[in-house]
Amino acid sequence: MGGAESKMITELLDAILCGREGKVARLLKKEPKLAMCDFYGGVTNPVCRATYLGHRNIVSLLLKYGADVNKQS
């Protein structure tokens, strides 16, 4: 994983944790495959984290960009 991609994953995680829907949307628009990345070495992923935190609009965005609701974490 490159440094730029790693930085974007970190930004996505931060945006999800803070409930920043607009930031999540901008990141996904720029790099749609972020919807399918892993956090914490595969322990969790964006859709699981957003769901756990109750960020329904962010979950919807992630699904729109291809997040897999059946992905094991």
Biotite code that builds the C-alpha atoms (Angstrom):
import biotite.structure as struc

atoms = struc.array([
    struc.Atom([0.000, 0.000, 0.000], chain_id="A", res_id=1, res_name="MET", atom_name="CA", element="C"),
    struc.Atom([1.379, 3.373, -0.966], chain_id="A", res_id=2, res_name="GLY", atom_name="CA", element="C"),
    struc.Atom([1.749, 6.341, 1.326], chain_id="A", res_id=3, res_name="GLY", atom_name="CA", element="C"),
    struc.Atom([-1.003, 8.329, -0.399], chain_id="A", res_id=4, res_name="ALA", atom_name="CA", element="C"),
    struc.Atom([-3.449, 5.425, -0.149], chain_id="A", res_id=5, res_name="GLU", atom_name="CA", element="C"),
    struc.Atom([-2.550, 4.851, 3.482], chain_id="A", res_id=6, res_name="SER", atom_name="CA", element="C"),
    struc.Atom([-3.167, 8.538, 4.201], chain_id="A", res_id=7, res_name="LYS", atom_name="CA", element="C"),
    struc.Atom([-6.580, 8.388, 2.510], chain_id="A", res_id=8, res_name="MET", atom_name="CA", element="C"),
    struc.Atom([-7.537, 5.306, 4.544], chain_id="A", res_id=9, res_name="ILE", atom_name="CA", element="C"),
    struc.Atom([-6.575, 7.154, 7.719], chain_id="A", res_id=10, res_name="THR", atom_name="CA", element="C"),
    struc.Atom([-8.609, 10.185, 6.611], chain_id="A", res_id=11, res_name="GLU", atom_name="CA", element="C"),
    struc.Atom([-11.599, 7.938, 5.877], chain_id="A", res_id=12, res_name="LEU", atom_name="CA", element="C"),
    struc.Atom([-11.397, 6.299, 9.286], chain_id="A", res_id=13, res_name="LEU", atom_name="CA", element="C"),
    struc.Atom([-11.183, 9.694, 10.989], chain_id="A", res_id=14, res_name="ASP", atom_name="CA", element="C"),
    struc.Atom([-14.144, 11.007, 9.001], chain_id="A", res_id=15, res_name="ALA", atom_name="CA", element="C"),
    struc.Atom([-16.241, 7.950, 9.890], chain_id="A", res_id=16, res_name="ILE", atom_name="CA", element="C"),
    struc.Atom([-15.315, 8.135, 13.565], chain_id="A", res_id=17, res_name="LEU", atom_name="CA", element="C"),
    struc.Atom([-16.290, 11.829, 13.649], chain_id="A", res_id=18, res_name="CYS", atom_name="CA", element="C"),
    struc.Atom([-19.459, 11.360, 11.579], chain_id="A", res_id=19, res_name="GLY", atom_name="CA", element="C"),
    struc.Atom([-18.226, 13.727, 8.866], chain_id="A", res_id=20, res_name="ARG", atom_name="CA", element="C"),
    struc.Atom([-20.487, 12.646, 6.017], chain_id="A", res_id=21, res_name="GLU", atom_name="CA", element="C"),
    struc.Atom([-19.253, 15.320, 3.596], chain_id="A", res_id=22, res_name="GLY", atom_name="CA", element="C"),
    struc.Atom([-15.628, 14.320, 4.081], chain_id="A", res_id=23, res_name="LYS", atom_name="CA", element="C"),
    struc.Atom([-16.503, 10.641, 3.550], chain_id="A", res_id=24, res_name="VAL", atom_name="CA", element="C"),
    struc.Atom([-18.358, 11.564, 0.339], chain_id="A", res_id=25, res_name="ALA", atom_name="CA", element="C"),
    struc.Atom([-15.399, 13.570, -0.983], chain_id="A", res_id=26, res_name="ARG", atom_name="CA", element="C"),
    struc.Atom([-12.928, 10.780, -0.238], chain_id="A", res_id=27, res_name="LEU", atom_name="CA", element="C"),
    struc.Atom([-15.113, 8.131, -1.862], chain_id="A", res_id=28, res_name="LEU", atom_name="CA", element="C"),
    struc.Atom([-15.701, 10.292, -4.922], chain_id="A", res_id=29, res_name="LYS", atom_name="CA", element="C"),
    struc.Atom([-11.953, 10.698, -5.303], chain_id="A", res_id=30, res_name="LYS", atom_name="CA", element="C"),
    struc.Atom([-11.147, 7.030, -4.583], chain_id="A", res_id=31, res_name="GLU", atom_name="CA", element="C"),
    struc.Atom([-14.212, 4.717, -4.676], chain_id="A", res_id=32, res_name="PRO", atom_name="CA", element="C"),
    struc.Atom([-12.249, 1.603, -3.704], chain_id="A", res_id=33, res_name="LYS", atom_name="CA", element="C"),
    struc.Atom([-11.815, 3.065, -0.205], chain_id="A", res_id=34, res_name="LEU", atom_name="CA", element="C"),
    struc.Atom([-15.324, 1.750, 0.509], chain_id="A", res_id=35, res_name="ALA", atom_name="CA", element="C"),
    struc.Atom([-13.809, -1.743, 0.518], chain_id="A", res_id=36, res_name="MET", atom_name="CA", element="C"),
    struc.Atom([-10.616, -1.132, 2.502], chain_id="A", res_id=37, res_name="CYS", atom_name="CA", element="C"),
    struc.Atom([-9.723, -2.592, 5.896], chain_id="A", res_id=38, res_name="ASP", atom_name="CA", element="C"),
    struc.Atom([-8.989, -0.762, 9.135], chain_id="A", res_id=39, res_name="PHE", atom_name="CA", element="C"),
    struc.Atom([-6.670, -1.878, 11.916], chain_id="A", res_id=40, res_name="TYR", atom_name="CA", element="C"),
    struc.Atom([-5.028, -4.620, 9.884], chain_id="A", res_id=41, res_name="GLY", atom_name="CA", element="C"),
    struc.Atom([-8.301, -6.230, 8.814], chain_id="A", res_id=42, res_name="GLY", atom_name="CA", element="C"),
    struc.Atom([-10.002, -6.123, 12.216], chain_id="A", res_id=43, res_name="VAL", atom_name="CA", element="C"),
    struc.Atom([-12.818, -3.953, 10.841], chain_id="A", res_id=44, res_name="THR", atom_name="CA", element="C"),
    struc.Atom([-13.853, -2.095, 7.691], chain_id="A", res_id=45, res_name="ASN", atom_name="CA", element="C"),
    struc.Atom([-15.631, 1.160, 6.839], chain_id="A", res_id=46, res_name="PRO", atom_name="CA", element="C"),
    struc.Atom([-19.180, -0.185, 6.639], chain_id="A", res_id=47, res_name="VAL", atom_name="CA", element="C"),
    struc.Atom([-18.840, -2.128, 9.913], chain_id="A", res_id=48, res_name="CYS", atom_name="CA", element="C"),
    struc.Atom([-17.373, 0.874, 11.726], chain_id="A", res_id=49, res_name="ARG", atom_name="CA", element="C"),
    struc.Atom([-20.023, 3.305, 10.411], chain_id="A", res_id=50, res_name="ALA", atom_name="CA", element="C"),
    struc.Atom([-22.793, 0.847, 11.285], chain_id="A", res_id=51, res_name="THR", atom_name="CA", element="C"),
    struc.Atom([-21.433, 0.320, 14.798], chain_id="A", res_id=52, res_name="TYR", atom_name="CA", element="C"),
    struc.Atom([-21.341, 4.079, 15.336], chain_id="A", res_id=53, res_name="LEU", atom_name="CA", element="C"),
    struc.Atom([-24.869, 4.558, 14.003], chain_id="A", res_id=54, res_name="GLY", atom_name="CA", element="C"),
    struc.Atom([-23.883, 6.747, 11.043], chain_id="A", res_id=55, res_name="HIS", atom_name="CA", element="C"),
    struc.Atom([-26.686, 5.657, 8.698], chain_id="A", res_id=56, res_name="ARG", atom_name="CA", element="C"),
    struc.Atom([-25.988, 8.236, 5.993], chain_id="A", res_id=57, res_name="ASN", atom_name="CA", element="C"),
    struc.Atom([-22.332, 7.236, 5.886], chain_id="A", res_id=58, res_name="ILE", atom_name="CA", element="C"),
    struc.Atom([-23.337, 3.566, 5.636], chain_id="A", res_id=59, res_name="VAL", atom_name="CA", element="C"),
    struc.Atom([-25.545, 4.476, 2.670], chain_id="A", res_id=60, res_name="SER", atom_name="CA", element="C"),
    struc.Atom([-22.658, 6.301, 1.009], chain_id="A", res_id=61, res_name="LEU", atom_name="CA", element="C"),
    struc.Atom([-20.320, 3.362, 1.525], chain_id="A", res_id=62, res_name="LEU", atom_name="CA", element="C"),
    struc.Atom([-22.875, 0.969, 0.033], chain_id="A", res_id=63, res_name="LEU", atom_name="CA", element="C"),
    struc.Atom([-23.346, 3.298, -2.941], chain_id="A", res_id=64, res_name="LYS", atom_name="CA", element="C"),
    struc.Atom([-19.600, 3.045, -3.583], chain_id="A", res_id=65, res_name="TYR", atom_name="CA", element="C"),
    struc.Atom([-19.518, -0.745, -3.369], chain_id="A", res_id=66, res_name="GLY", atom_name="CA", element="C"),
    struc.Atom([-18.942, -1.655, 0.281], chain_id="A", res_id=67, res_name="ALA", atom_name="CA", element="C"),
    struc.Atom([-19.674, -5.335, 0.909], chain_id="A", res_id=68, res_name="ASP", atom_name="CA", element="C"),
    struc.Atom([-22.117, -5.831, 3.783], chain_id="A", res_id=69, res_name="VAL", atom_name="CA", element="C"),
    struc.Atom([-21.105, -9.495, 3.961], chain_id="A", res_id=70, res_name="ASN", atom_name="CA", element="C"),
    struc.Atom([-17.387, -8.813, 4.335], chain_id="A", res_id=71, res_name="LYS", atom_name="CA", element="C"),
    struc.Atom([-16.004, -10.547, 7.392], chain_id="A", res_id=72, res_name="GLN", atom_name="CA", element="C"),
    struc.Atom([-13.942, -8.480, 9.777], chain_id="A", res_id=73, res_name="SER", atom_name="CA", element="C"),
])
